Amino acid sequence: MATTLHLVVPGLLGPWPSDHFDPAFPWPAAPALEWLLSRAVVGVAPASIDAALFQLFDLPEPAGADLPVAAITRLADGAEMADDGWWLRVDPVHLRPDLRGAYLVDARALAIEPAEAQALVTAFNQTFATDGLQIDALRPDRWYLRLAADPGLRTHALESVIGRDIKPLLPYGPAKRRWHALLTEVQMLLHTHPINRARENRNQPLLNGVWFWGGGVCPTSARSPATTLYAGDPLTRGLARLANAAVAPVPERASDWLEAAGEESDGLVVLDATRYDAIDGDFATWAEHIAGLECDWFTFCRRWLKTTRLTTLHLHPGSGRIYTVTNTARWRFWQYPRPLRTHCQTALT
């Protein structure tokens, strides 16, 4: 019987611009979530959801290096386990120039067809073959580059660059000049490719750039944080494969999870609904997602904690904090629920 649940909910608590925290600003009603957050013991966690997932799978965050996201997600995309290469994500993006800079649009808005991805990757591989650079497009929106060793490159995760000017977020480190030059060469190659001329004729955004990020060597092993795992995102699924753990599709609601868990003692569920809402600055959609999570997950969790059906709930919003609620929280009558806005983060400006 499942008694412990890890809920990983990226974007659950923002961040949102400071003007959203005016008491007159309309926030979604989420009494169950407010109860859970207000009665939780709050601990320190990694500042990003990717780092939080690495920690959950008992993998340390490398000092002075990127999280090896590329080496992990390629496992979710069907790559072979045994590989000692240094892998880098080279994800196709649209760069939208204006007078203030070049702003990155990620693949969610690009509708990349597999044939388009393969044609562009083939052009890249032919152009840079003499440099020993060969991309593998395991998915239209996730491309991978294998290197023999760390080239002296540090990067910013793709999610942290979406909608922002790329100039201050370009790769850095000892080899940054070479990789900045490569980015420029790739942009020129892609911009003139027939695939992009065809996309332009169809009024589709051009696939006119790539984003380097998540470089590193694949860890040799990992440890699953729970007996049952439910996730759709590639990082969790790759970590599960590394830990030799089964991962199932995400249940629609908490009651489905409880039924699926059966006699297992604990579970981890990654709920991606709010992942991009704050990144996209879409408060209205976030509010809708919060309402859905409230109905499908948080209300059940509060009820189960009050009735001791659930012993412990760990909430991981990827905000630098972890919220742990136990079934003893039902006796903490002095801990009144505080409005959701008091738990959310303020965006840096």
Number of C-alpha atoms within 10 A of each C-alpha: 13 21 19 19 24 21 20 22 21 25 25 26 22 25 17 20 15 12 10 14 16 10 10 8 10 11 16 18 14 19 17 20 23 22 22 25 22 21 23 19 14 15 10 10 18 18 13 17 20 19 21 25 20 21 17 20 20 15 17 13 16 11 7 7 16 20 25 23 25 29 30 27 24 27 21 21 16 12 14 9 14 9 14 16 16 19 26 28 28 23 21 27 25 21 24 17 11 9 5 7 14 16 19 21 21 21 17 9 11 17 12 18 11 13 11 17 22 18 14 21 20 15 17 18 17 12 15 15 12 9 8 10 14 19 21 18 23 17 17 18 19 19 23 23 20 22 18 11 12 16 16 13 21 23 20 17 20 19 11 11 19 18 17 17 18 17 10 10 14 18 22 16 13 11 14 17 13 11 18 14 11 13 18 12 16 18 17 13 16 22 16 11 16 13 17 19 15 12 15 13 8 9 9 15 17 22 26 19 23 21 25 24 25 24 28 28 23 23 15 11 15 19 17 21 19 18 15 22 23 21 20 16 15 18 22 24 24 24 28 25 21 21 17 13 19 13 20 14 12 19 18 12 15 20 14 13 20 19 12 14 18 12 11 15 14 23 22 23 24 21 23 17 18 23 19 18 21 20 20 12 15 13 18 13 16 23 18 14 18 22 17 15 23 20 16 17 22 24 18 17 24 25 15 17 21 17 12 15 16 23 19 22 24 20 22 26 25 24 22 15 17 21 21 20 25 20 18 13 20 17 10 9 9 7 13 11 16 16 19 18 19 13 13 16 17 17 12 8 5
